Amino acid sequence: MANECRPCPCEIGDRLDYGGRGQEVQVEHIKAYVCKPSPSTDRAVIVIHDIFGWQLPNTRYIADMLTTNGYIAICPDFFVGQEAWKPSNDWASFNDWLKTRNASETDKEVDVVLKYLRDQCGAKKVGVIGFCWGGAAVQHLMLKNPHLKTGVSLYGVISRFADKSDLLHPTFFIFGEKDDIIPLDQVTLLEQKLKQNCKVDYEVKIYPGQTHGFVHRKREDINPQDKPYIEEGRKDMINWLNKYL
């Protein structure tokens, strides 16, 4: 459990005690968690994990939530076998750890996953969501990948793509008002650049009082005052995907 009074980046709240409804599969060189709805569908969402990796129960919970809303959900290991960050790691070594895990170098894995979704799952319309590290990857993909229909970036680290805002696809940005990692002035600057340069639909939304990771990292029973915003963030994410997929 993280200390709510002195939170670490990306580590606000408990990890869920959650096993998942899907299964782990091998997709060429990538391991992935996949969950499929019944009945079948041609809509799919790629879920990009945060620094804690593809096996984090909280992320799998969100993937399963997407499936209950009618989507094939797949959460690949975008670290491709490299170790995910552990809460016990020394934060002084974080920048060195991050150098070998670049959120803007996910293109090869996304292409592999897209092929799998098309050929093995019958997906025709694919969107992407991502958290923190994964949120930055979403922004990168929305700037570059022509095969994705839409994206939701949840507290993606803006500074990694601060000078790029000409999105190819409709994108929804979720931020917390009290996020120590993503200051509000960065969010304001992002909005300004999107307004100037973006020709597709987008939305930037700031959730009052929320800290980094609130949509998938916090437990409502620990922070009951945050429950409405957690639920709102998840509902907004689903509504955006429903609109564009």
Accessible surface in RSA format (square Angstrom, percent):
REM  Atomic radii and reference values for relative SASA: ProtOr
REM  Chains: A
REM  Algorithm: Lee & Richards
REM  Probe-radius: 1.40
REM  Slices: 20
REM RES _ NUM      All-atoms   Total-Side   Main-Chain    Non-polar    All polar
REM                ABS   REL    ABS   REL    ABS   REL    ABS   REL    ABS   REL
RES MET A   1   181.93  94.2 100.29  66.4  81.63 194.4  72.57  61.7 109.36 144.9
RES ALA A   2    10.60   9.7   1.02   1.6   9.58  21.8   6.05   8.5   4.55  12.0
RES ASN A   3    84.97  58.6  71.69  69.3  13.29  32.0  29.83  71.8  55.14  53.3
RES GLU A   4    63.78  36.6  41.57  31.4  22.21  52.9  35.12  67.9  28.66  23.4
RES CYS A   5   117.01  88.5  84.94  94.7  32.07  75.4  29.22  74.0  87.79  94.7
RES ARG A   6   195.74  82.2 180.15  91.8  15.58  37.1  61.12  83.5 134.62  81.6
RES PRO A   7    50.73  37.0  28.87  26.3  21.86  79.5  28.87  23.8  21.86 135.9
RES CYS A   8    40.05  30.3  37.19  41.5   2.85   6.7   2.03   5.1  38.02  41.0
RES PRO A   9    59.18  43.1  53.86  49.1   5.32  19.3  58.57  48.4   0.62   3.8
RES CYS A  10     6.82   5.2   5.53   6.2   1.28   3.0   1.85   4.7   4.97   5.4
RES GLU A  11    15.68   9.0  15.68  11.9   0.00   0.0   2.32   4.5  13.36  10.9
RES ILE A  12     7.10   4.0   6.57   4.9   0.52   1.3   7.10   5.1   0.00   0.0
RES GLY A  13     1.86   2.3   0.00   N/A   1.86   2.3   0.19   0.5   1.67   3.7
RES ASP A  14    23.27  16.3  23.19  23.1   0.09   0.2   4.54  10.7  18.73  18.7
RES ARG A  15    94.70  39.8  78.05  39.8  16.66  39.7  40.21  55.0  54.49  33.0
RES LEU A  16    33.13  18.5  29.05  20.8   4.09  10.3  29.08  20.4   4.05  10.9
RES ASP A  17   151.28 106.0 117.05 116.5  34.23  80.9  42.44  99.9 108.84 108.5
RES TYR A  18    62.40  29.1  45.25  25.7  17.15  44.6  45.03  33.8  17.37  21.4
RES GLY A  19    73.00  90.0   0.00   N/A  73.00  90.0  40.78 111.9  32.22  72.2
RES GLY A  20    30.28  37.3   0.00   N/A  30.28  37.3   0.61   1.7  29.68  66.5
RES ARG A  21   152.40  64.0 116.29  59.3  36.11  86.0  52.70  72.0  99.70  60.4
RES GLY A  22    28.51  35.2   0.00   N/A  28.51  35.2   6.04  16.6  22.47  50.3
RES GLN A  23   112.73  63.0 105.73  77.3   7.00  16.7  33.86  72.1  78.87  59.8
RES GLU A  24    93.16  53.5  65.95  49.9  27.21  64.8  28.32  54.8  64.84  52.9
RES VAL A  25    35.40  23.3  24.32  22.0  11.08  26.7  33.97  29.5   1.44   3.9
RES GLN A  26   109.35  61.1  80.38  58.7  28.97  69.0  52.02 110.7  57.33  43.5
RES VAL A  27     5.83   3.8   3.36   3.0   2.46   5.9   5.83   5.1   0.00   0.0
RES GLU A  28   113.96  65.4  79.96  60.5  34.00  81.0  52.05 100.7  61.91  50.5
RES HIS A  29    72.63  39.7  49.71  34.6  22.92  58.6  52.98  54.6  19.65  22.9
RES ILE A  30     0.57   0.3   0.00   0.0   0.57   1.4   0.57   0.4   0.00   0.0
RES LYS A  31   117.08  57.1 114.47  70.2   2.61   6.2  56.79  51.1  60.29  64.2
RES ALA A  32     0.00   0.0   0.00   0.0   0.00   0.0   0.00   0.0   0.00   0.0
RES TYR A  33     3.19   1.5   3.19   1.8   0.00   0.0   3.19   2.4   0.00   0.0
RES VAL A  34     2.81   1.8   1.42   1.3   1.39   3.4   1.42   1.2   1.39   3.8
RES CYS A  35     6.39   4.8   4.55   5.1   1.85   4.3   1.85   4.7   4.55   4.9
RES LYS A  36   101.98  49.8  77.23  47.4  24.75  58.9  45.13  40.6  56.85  60.6
RES PRO A  37    22.11  16.1   7.75   7.1  14.36  52.2  12.35  10.2   9.76  60.7
RES SER A  38   112.14  94.8  78.59 104.9  33.54  77.3  43.84  93.4  68.30  95.7
RES PRO A  39   117.54  85.7 108.56  99.0   8.98  32.6 114.50  94.5   3.03  18.8
RES SER A  40   108.22  91.4  81.03 108.1  27.19  62.6  47.64 101.5  60.57  84.9
RES THR A  41    33.04  23.5  15.43  15.6  17.61  42.0  19.93  26.8  13.11  19.8
RES ASP A  42    49.53  34.7  46.47  46.3   3.05   7.2  13.90  32.7  35.63  35.5
RES ARG A  43    54.46  22.9  54.46  27.8   0.00   0.0  11.02  15.1  43.44  26.3
RES ALA A  44     0.00   0.0   0.00   0.0   0.00   0.0   0.00   0.0   0.00   0.0
RES VAL A  45     0.00   0.0   0.00   0.0   0.00   0.0   0.00   0.0   0.00   0.0
RES ILE A  46     0.04   0.0   0.04   0.0   0.00   0.0   0.04   0.0   0.00   0.0
RES VAL A  47     0.00   0.0   0.00   0.0   0.00   0.0   0.00   0.0   0.00   0.0
RES ILE A  48     0.00   0.0   0.00   0.0   0.00   0.0   0.00   0.0   0.00   0.0
RES HIS A  49     0.00   0.0   0.00   0.0   0.00   0.0   0.00   0.0   0.00   0.0
RES ASP A  50     0.75   0.5   0.75   0.7   0.00   0.0   0.01   0.0   0.74   0.7
RES ILE A  51     3.18   1.8   3.18   2.4   0.00   0.0   3.18   2.3   0.00   0.0
RES PHE A  52    10.13   5.1   0.27   0.2   9.86  25.7   0.27   0.2   9.86  28.2
RES GLY A  53     2.09   2.6   0.00   N/A   2.09   2.6   2.09   5.7   0.00   0.0
RES TRP A  54    20.62   8.3  20.62  10.0   0.00   0.0  10.42   5.6  10.21  16.6
RES GLN A  55   106.77  59.7  94.87  69.3  11.89  28.3  23.28  49.5  83.49  63.3
RES LEU A  56     3.29   1.8   0.00   0.0   3.29   8.3   2.64   1.9   0.65   1.7
RES PRO A  57    34.34  25.0  33.58  30.6   0.76   2.7  34.34  28.4   0.00   0.0
RES ASN A  58     1.24   0.9   0.76   0.7   0.47   1.1   0.03   0.1   1.20   1.2
RES THR A  59     0.00   0.0   0.00   0.0   0.00   0.0   0.00   0.0   0.00   0.0
RES ARG A  60    23.69   9.9  23.69  12.1   0.00   0.0   4.62   6.3  19.07  11.6
RES TYR A  61    76.29  35.6  75.74  43.1   0.55   1.4  35.15  26.4  41.14  50.7
RES ILE A  62     0.00   0.0   0.00   0.0   0.00   0.0   0.00   0.0   0.00   0.0
RES ALA A  63     0.00   0.0   0.00   0.0   0.00   0.0   0.00   0.0   0.00   0.0
RES ASP A  64     3.42   2.4   3.34   3.3   0.08   0.2   3.42   8.1   0.00   0.0
RES MET A  65    35.14  18.2  31.01  20.5   4.12   9.8  20.68  17.6  14.46  19.2
RES LEU A  66     0.00   0.0   0.00   0.0   0.00   0.0   0.00   0.0   0.00   0.0
RES THR A  67     3.73   2.7   1.07   1.1   2.66   6.3   1.07   1.4   2.66   4.0
RES THR A  68    86.73  61.7  47.16  47.8  39.57  94.3  47.24  63.4  39.50  59.7
RES ASN A  69    61.47  42.4  43.54  42.1  17.94  43.2   9.24  22.2  52.23  50.5
RES GLY A  70    24.65  30.4   0.00   N/A  24.65  30.4  22.72  62.3   1.94   4.3
RES TYR A  71     0.00   0.0   0.00   0.0   0.00   0.0   0.00   0.0   0.00   0.0
RES ILE A  72     5.24   3.0   5.24   3.9   0.00   0.0   5.24   3.8   0.00   0.0
RES ALA A  73     0.00   0.0   0.00   0.0   0.00   0.0   0.00   0.0   0.00   0.0
RES ILE A  74     0.00   0.0   0.00   0.0   0.00   0.0   0.00   0.0   0.00   0.0
RES CYS A  75     0.00   0.0   0.00   0.0   0.00   0.0   0.00   0.0   0.00   0.0
RES PRO A  76     0.01   0.0   0.01   0.0   0.00   0.0   0.01   0.0   0.00   0.0
RES ASP A  77    11.07   7.8  11.07  11.0   0.00   0.0   0.22   0.5  10.85  10.8
RES PHE A  78    12.41   6.2   0.18   0.1  12.23  31.8   0.20   0.1  12.21  35.0
RES PHE A  79     4.18   2.1   1.50   0.9   2.68   7.0   3.46   2.1   0.73   2.1
RES VAL A  80    60.72  40.0  41.14  37.2  19.59  47.2  43.71  38.0  17.01  46.1
RES GLY A  81    68.67  84.7   0.00   N/A  68.67  84.7  37.37 102.6  31.30  70.1
RES GLN A  82    76.99  43.1  62.10  45.4  14.89  35.5  35.57  75.7  41.42  31.4
RES GLU A  83   115.70  66.4 106.81  80.8   8.89  21.2  49.29  95.3  66.41  54.2
RES ALA A  84    29.78  27.4  21.48  33.2   8.30  18.9  21.48  30.3   8.30  22.0
RES TRP A  85     5.44   2.2   1.70   0.8   3.73   8.8   1.70   0.9   3.73   6.1
RES LYS A  86    91.17  44.5  90.87  55.8   0.30   0.7  78.88  71.0  12.29  13.1
RES PRO A  87    58.75  42.8  42.53  38.8  16.22  58.9  43.06  35.5  15.69  97.5
RES SER A  88   102.39  86.5  63.29  84.5  39.10  90.1  57.77 123.0  44.62  62.5
RES ASN A  89    47.41  32.7  35.73  34.5  11.68  28.1  10.94  26.3  36.47  35.3
RES ASP A  90    94.49  66.2  81.84  81.5  12.65  29.9  37.31  87.8  57.18  57.0
RES TRP A  91    70.17  28.2  56.40  27.3  13.76  32.3  55.81  29.8  14.36  23.3
RES ALA A  92    92.32  84.9  49.67  76.7  42.64  97.0  62.63  88.2  29.69  78.6
RES SER A  93    49.69  42.0  45.86  61.2   3.83   8.8  39.67  84.5  10.01  14.0
RES PHE A  94    38.77  19.4  38.77  24.0   0.00   0.0  38.77  23.5   0.00   0.0
RES ASN A  95   106.37  73.4 103.27  99.8   3.10   7.5  24.51  59.0  81.87  79.1
RES ASP A  96    92.88  65.1  83.70  83.3   9.18  21.7  27.23  64.1  65.65  65.5
RES TRP A  97    31.22  12.5  22.10  10.7   9.13  21.4  29.53  15.7   1.70   2.8
RES LEU A  98    19.44  10.8  16.90  12.1   2.55   6.4  16.90  11.9   2.55   6.9
RES LYS A  99   156.82  76.5 124.00  76.1  32.82  78.2  88.65  79.8  68.17  72.6
RES THR A 100    83.29  59.2  63.73  64.6  19.56  46.6  68.47  92.0  14.82  22.4
RES ARG A 101    25.20  10.6  19.46   9.9   5.74  13.7   5.58   7.6  19.62  11.9
RES ASN A 102    66.38  45.8  54.25  52.4  12.13  29.2  10.00  24.1  56.38  54.5
RES ALA A 103     2.71   2.5   0.60   0.9   2.12   4.8   0.60   0.8   2.12   5.6
RES SER A 104    35.50  30.0  27.81  37.1   7.69  17.7  12.42  26.4  23.08  32.3
RES GLU A 105   125.03  71.8 102.43  77.5  22.60  53.8  38.58  74.6  86.45  70.6
RES THR A 106     2.26   1.6   1.83   1.9   0.43   1.0   2.26   3.0   0.00   0.0
RES ASP A 107    33.72  23.6  33.01  32.9   0.71   1.7  23.53  55.4  10.19  10.2
RES LYS A 108   140.89  68.7 131.93  80.9   8.96  21.3  84.44  76.0  56.45  60.1
RES GLU A 109    16.20   9.3  16.20  12.3   0.00   0.0   0.07   0.1  16.13  13.2
RES VAL A 110     0.00   0.0   0.00   0.0   0.00   0.0   0.00   0.0   0.00   0.0
RES ASP A 111    73.44  51.4  67.28  67.0   6.16  14.6  26.96  63.5  46.47  46.3
RES VAL A 112    18.06  11.9  14.90  13.5   3.16   7.6  16.97  14.7   1.09   3.0
RES VAL A 113     0.11   0.1   0.11   0.1   0.00   0.0   0.11   0.1   0.00   0.0
RES LEU A 114     3.86   2.2   3.86   2.8   0.00   0.0   3.86   2.7   0.00   0.0
RES LYS A 115   105.46  51.5 105.46  64.7   0.00   0.0  68.07  61.3  37.39  39.8
RES TYR A 116    33.80  15.8  28.90  16.4   4.90  12.7  24.77  18.6   9.03  11.1
RES LEU A 117     0.00   0.0   0.00   0.0   0.00   0.0   0.00   0.0   0.00   0.0
RES ARG A 118   117.55  49.4 103.32  52.7  14.24  33.9  48.20  65.9  69.35  42.0
RES ASP A 119    85.87  60.2  50.54  50.3  35.33  83.5  22.54  53.0  63.33  63.2
RES GLN A 120   123.17  68.9  96.18  70.3  26.98  64.2  19.00  40.4 104.17  79.0
RES CYS A 121    19.69  14.9   0.04   0.0  19.64  46.2   6.69  17.0  12.99  14.0
RES GLY A 122    41.16  50.8   0.00   N/A  41.16  50.8  33.24  91.2   7.91  17.7
RES ALA A 123     2.94   2.7   0.00   0.0   2.94   6.7   0.00   0.0   2.94   7.8
RES LYS A 124   161.94  79.0 135.59  83.2  26.35  62.7  83.70  75.3  78.24  83.3
RES LYS A 125    77.07  37.6  77.07  47.3   0.00   0.0  36.44  32.8  40.64  43.3
RES VAL A 126     5.04   3.3   4.38   4.0   0.65   1.6   4.38   3.8   0.65   1.8
RES GLY A 127     0.00   0.0   0.00   N/A   0.00   0.0   0.00   0.0   0.00   0.0
RES VAL A 128     0.00   0.0   0.00   0.0   0.00   0.0   0.00   0.0   0.00   0.0
RES ILE A 129     0.00   0.0   0.00   0.0   0.00   0.0   0.00   0.0   0.00   0.0
RES GLY A 130     0.00   0.0   0.00   N/A   0.00   0.0   0.00   0.0   0.00   0.0
RES PHE A 131     0.00   0.0   0.00   0.0   0.00   0.0   0.00   0.0   0.00   0.0
RES CYS A 132     6.34   4.8   6.34   7.1   0.00   0.0   1.47   3.7   4.87   5.3
RES TRP A 133     9.37   3.8   6.31   3.1   3.06   7.2   8.79   4.7   0.58   0.9
RES GLY A 134     0.00   0.0   0.00   N/A   0.00   0.0   0.00   0.0   0.00   0.0
RES GLY A 135     0.10   0.1   0.00   N/A   0.10   0.1   0.00   0.0   0.10   0.2
RES ALA A 136     0.77   0.7   0.24   0.4   0.52   1.2   0.77   1.1   0.00   0.0
RES ALA A 137     0.00   0.0   0.00   0.0   0.00   0.0   0.00   0.0   0.00   0.0
RES VAL A 138     0.00   0.0   0.00   0.0   0.00   0.0   0.00   0.0   0.00   0.0
RES GLN A 139     5.53   3.1   5.53   4.0   0.00   0.0   0.00   0.0   5.53   4.2
RES HIS A 140    18.79  10.3  18.79  13.1   0.00   0.0  11.03  11.4   7.76   9.0
RES LEU A 141     0.06   0.0   0.06   0.0   0.00   0.0   0.06   0.0   0.00   0.0
RES MET A 142     0.00   0.0   0.00   0.0   0.00   0.0   0.00   0.0   0.00   0.0
RES LEU A 143    30.07  16.7  12.08   8.6  17.98  45.2  12.08   8.5  17.98  48.4
RES LYS A 144   117.02  57.1 103.46  63.5  13.57  32.3  67.64  60.9  49.38  52.6
RES ASN A 145     8.36   5.8   6.46   6.2   1.89   4.6   2.22   5.3   6.14   5.9
RES PRO A 146    92.28  67.3  70.00  63.8  22.28  81.0  71.41  59.0  20.87 129.7
RES HIS A 147   108.77  59.4  92.81  64.5  15.96  40.8  57.07  58.8  51.69  60.2
RES LEU A 148     0.25   0.1   0.00   0.0   0.25   0.6   0.00   0.0   0.25   0.7
RES LYS A 149    98.54  48.1  92.08  56.5   6.45  15.4  36.01  32.4  62.53  66.6
RES THR A 150     0.00   0.0   0.00   0.0   0.00   0.0   0.00   0.0   0.00   0.0
RES GLY A 151     0.00   0.0   0.00   N/A   0.00   0.0   0.00   0.0   0.00   0.0
RES VAL A 152     0.00   0.0   0.00   0.0   0.00   0.0   0.00   0.0   0.00   0.0
RES SER A 153     1.78   1.5   1.77   2.4   0.01   0.0   0.00   0.0   1.78   2.5
RES LEU A 154     0.00   0.0   0.00   0.0   0.00   0.0   0.00   0.0   0.00   0.0
RES TYR A 155     0.47   0.2   0.47   0.3   0.00   0.0   0.47   0.4   0.00   0.0
RES GLY A 156     4.44   5.5   0.00   N/A   4.44   5.5   3.02   8.3   1.43   3.2
RES VAL A 157    23.29  15.3  23.07  20.9   0.22   0.5  23.11  20.1   0.18   0.5
RES ILE A 158     6.55   3.7   6.52   4.9   0.03   0.1   6.55   4.7   0.00   0.0
RES SER A 159    67.65  57.2  45.16  60.3  22.49  51.8  31.59  67.3  36.06  50.5
RES ARG A 160   117.60  49.4  86.72  44.2  30.88  73.5  25.66  35.1  91.94  55.7
RES PHE A 161     8.41   4.2   7.71   4.8   0.70   1.8   8.13   4.9   0.28   0.8
RES ALA A 162    41.31  38.0  33.50  51.7   7.81  17.8  34.94  49.2   6.36  16.9
RES ASP A 163   111.00  77.8  83.31  82.9  27.69  65.5  36.40  85.7  74.60  74.4
RES LYS A 164   103.12  50.3 100.09  61.4   3.03   7.2  52.25  47.0  50.87  54.2
RES SER A 165     4.68   4.0   2.16   2.9   2.52   5.8   0.53   1.1   4.16   5.8
RES ASP A 166    90.22  63.2  85.73  85.3   4.49  10.6  27.98  65.9  62.23  62.1
RES LEU A 167     8.37   4.7   0.14   0.1   8.23  20.7   0.14   0.1   8.23  22.2
RES LEU A 168    83.22  46.3  64.93  46.5  18.29  46.0  67.95  47.7  15.26  41.1
RES HIS A 169    22.09  12.1  22.09  15.4   0.00   0.0  12.67  13.1   9.42  11.0
RES PRO A 170    23.79  17.3  23.79  21.7   0.00   0.0  23.79  19.6   0.00   0.0
RES THR A 171     0.00   0.0   0.00   0.0   0.00   0.0   0.00   0.0   0.00   0.0
RES PHE A 172     4.18   2.1   4.18   2.6   0.00   0.0   4.18   2.5   0.00   0.0
RES PHE A 173     1.57   0.8   1.57   1.0   0.00   0.0   1.57   1.0   0.00   0.0
RES ILE A 174     0.00   0.0   0.00   0.0   0.00   0.0   0.00   0.0   0.00   0.0
RES PHE A 175     1.60   0.8   1.60   1.0   0.00   0.0   1.60   1.0   0.00   0.0
RES GLY A 176     0.62   0.8   0.00   N/A   0.62   0.8   0.01   0.0   0.61   1.4
RES GLU A 177    66.23  38.0  56.79  43.0   9.44  22.5   7.75  15.0  58.48  47.7
RES LYS A 178   117.17  57.2 108.00  66.3   9.16  21.8  62.92  56.6  54.24  57.8
RES ASP A 179     7.69   5.4   0.23   0.2   7.46  17.7   0.16   0.4   7.53   7.5
RES ASP A 180   128.28  89.9  96.67  96.2  31.61  74.7  37.70  88.7  90.57  90.3
RES ILE A 181    50.82  28.9  33.31  24.8  17.50  42.2  38.50  27.7  12.31  33.4
RES ILE A 182     1.81   1.0   0.28   0.2   1.53   3.7   0.28   0.2   1.53   4.2
RES PRO A 183    54.72  39.9  49.23  44.9   5.49  20.0  54.72  45.2   0.00   0.0
RES LEU A 184    70.48  39.3  65.57  46.9   4.91  12.4  65.68  46.1   4.81  12.9
RES ASP A 185   102.22  71.6  87.78  87.4  14.45  34.2  45.73 107.6  56.49  56.3
RES GLN A 186    53.55  29.9  51.19  37.4   2.35   5.6  21.02  44.7  32.53  24.7
RES VAL A 187     0.15   0.1   0.15   0.1   0.00   0.0   0.15   0.1   0.00   0.0
RES THR A 188    65.80  46.8  65.78  66.7   0.02   0.1  42.94  57.7  22.87  34.6
RES LEU A 189    80.98  45.1  80.04  57.3   0.94   2.4  80.75  56.7   0.23   0.6
RES LEU A 190     6.80   3.8   4.00   2.9   2.80   7.0   6.46   4.5   0.34   0.9
RES GLU A 191    67.71  38.9  65.48  49.5   2.23   5.3  17.07  33.0  50.64  41.3
RES GLN A 192    93.45  52.3  88.91  65.0   4.54  10.8  31.82  67.7  61.63  46.7
RES LYS A 193    53.83  26.3  53.83  33.0   0.00   0.0  32.51  29.3  21.33  22.7
RES LEU A 194     0.38   0.2   0.30   0.2   0.08   0.2   0.30   0.2   0.08   0.2
RES LYS A 195   169.82  82.8 145.75  89.4  24.07  57.3  90.16  81.2  79.66  84.9
RES GLN A 196   140.06  78.3 101.74  74.4  38.32  91.2  39.04  83.1 101.02  76.6
RES ASN A 197    66.53  45.9  59.37  57.4   7.16  17.2  14.43  34.7  52.10  50.4
RES CYS A 198    19.36  14.6   0.00   0.0  19.36  45.5   0.00   0.0  19.36  20.9
RES LYS A 199   193.64  94.5 154.32  94.7  39.32  93.6 122.16 110.0  71.48  76.1
RES VAL A 200    43.66  28.7  30.49  27.6  13.17  31.7  38.25  33.2   5.41  14.7
RES ASP A 201    63.19  44.3  49.07  48.8  14.13  33.4  26.56  62.5  36.64  36.5
RES TYR A 202    63.64  29.7  48.39  27.5  15.25  39.7  31.41  23.6  32.23  39.7
RES GLU A 203    75.03  43.1  71.92  54.4   3.11   7.4  23.56  45.6  51.47  42.0
RES VAL A 204    22.62  14.9   1.11   1.0  21.51  51.8   1.11   1.0  21.51  58.3
RES LYS A 205    55.07  26.9  52.30  32.1   2.77   6.6  35.24  31.7  19.83  21.1
RES ILE A 206    64.23  36.5  44.88  33.4  19.35  46.6  44.88  32.3  19.35  52.5
RES TYR A 207     0.55   0.3   0.45   0.3   0.10   0.3   0.55   0.4   0.00   0.0
RES PRO A 208    69.66  50.8  66.38  60.5   3.28  11.9  68.24  56.3   1.42   8.8
RES GLY A 209    34.76  42.9   0.00   N/A  34.76  42.9  21.52  59.1  13.23  29.6
RES GLN A 210     1.34   0.7   1.34   1.0   0.00   0.0   0.00   0.0   1.34   1.0
RES THR A 211    33.02  23.5  32.74  33.2   0.27   0.7  32.74  44.0   0.27   0.4
RES HIS A 212     6.45   3.5   5.65   3.9   0.80   2.1   5.90   6.1   0.54   0.6
RES GLY A 213     0.67   0.8   0.00   N/A   0.67   0.8   0.67   1.8   0.00   0.0
RES PHE A 214     0.07   0.0   0.07   0.0   0.00   0.0   0.07   0.0   0.00   0.0
RES VAL A 215     0.00   0.0   0.00   0.0   0.00   0.0   0.00   0.0   0.00   0.0
RES HIS A 216     3.27   1.8   1.43   1.0   1.84   4.7   1.86   1.9   1.42   1.6
RES ARG A 217     1.94   0.8   1.94   1.0   0.00   0.0   0.47   0.6   1.46   0.9
RES LYS A 218    11.59   5.7   8.90   5.5   2.70   6.4   0.06   0.1  11.53  12.3
RES ARG A 219    64.95  27.3  64.88  33.1   0.07   0.2   3.58   4.9  61.37  37.2
RES GLU A 220    42.80  24.6  40.21  30.4   2.59   6.2  14.38  27.8  28.42  23.2
RES ASP A 221   103.04  72.2  67.53  67.2  35.52  84.0  49.59 116.7  53.45  53.3
RES ILE A 222    63.98  36.4  40.25  30.0  23.73  57.2  44.69  32.2  19.29  52.4
RES ASN A 223    18.26  12.6  17.88  17.3   0.38   0.9   0.38   0.9  17.88  17.3
RES PRO A 224    88.97  64.8  79.75  72.7   9.22  33.5  80.29  66.3   8.68  53.9
RES GLN A 225   121.85  68.1 101.67  74.3  20.18  48.0  66.23 141.0  55.62  42.2
RES ASP A 226     8.42   5.9   8.42   8.4   0.00   0.0   0.00   0.0   8.42   8.4
RES LYS A 227    96.32  47.0  96.32  59.1   0.00   0.0  38.89  35.0  57.43  61.2
RES PRO A 228    78.53  57.2  70.17  64.0   8.36  30.4  74.24  61.3   4.29  26.6
RES TYR A 229    66.17  30.9  66.17  37.7   0.00   0.0  28.82  21.7  37.35  46.0
RES ILE A 230     0.00   0.0   0.00   0.0   0.00   0.0   0.00   0.0   0.00   0.0
RES GLU A 231    85.94  49.3  80.34  60.8   5.60  13.3  31.93  61.8  54.01  44.1
RES GLU A 232    62.42  35.8  57.58  43.6   4.83  11.5  25.46  49.2  36.96  30.2
RES GLY A 233     0.00   0.0   0.00   N/A   0.00   0.0   0.00   0.0   0.00   0.0
RES ARG A 234    26.90  11.3  26.64  13.6   0.26   0.6  11.31  15.5  15.59   9.4
RES LYS A 235   138.13  67.4 131.88  80.9   6.24  14.9  79.51  71.6  58.61  62.4
RES ASP A 236    27.14  19.0  23.22  23.1   3.92   9.3   5.77  13.6  21.37  21.3
RES MET A 237     0.00   0.0   0.00   0.0   0.00   0.0   0.00   0.0   0.00   0.0
RES ILE A 238    14.81   8.4  14.81  11.0   0.00   0.0  14.81  10.7   0.00   0.0
RES ASN A 239    73.43  50.6  67.43  65.2   6.00  14.4  24.54  59.1  48.89  47.3
RES TRP A 240    18.54   7.4  15.24   7.4   3.30   7.7  18.03   9.6   0.50   0.8
RES LEU A 241     0.00   0.0   0.00   0.0   0.00   0.0   0.00   0.0   0.00   0.0
RES ASN A 242    70.19  48.4  52.15  50.4  18.04  43.4  21.73  52.3  48.46  46.8
RES LYS A 243   138.51  67.6 102.37  62.8  36.14  86.0  73.75  66.4  64.76  69.0
RES TYR A 244    55.56  25.9  35.18  20.0  20.37  53.0  37.66  28.3  17.89  22.1
RES LEU A 245    13.95   7.8   0.00   0.0  13.95  35.1  12.78   9.0   1.18   3.2
END  Absolute sums over single chains surface
CHAIN  1 A    10959.8       8718.0       2241.8       5433.4       5526.3
END  Absolute sums over all chains
TOTAL         10959.8       8718.0       2241.8       5433.4       5526.3
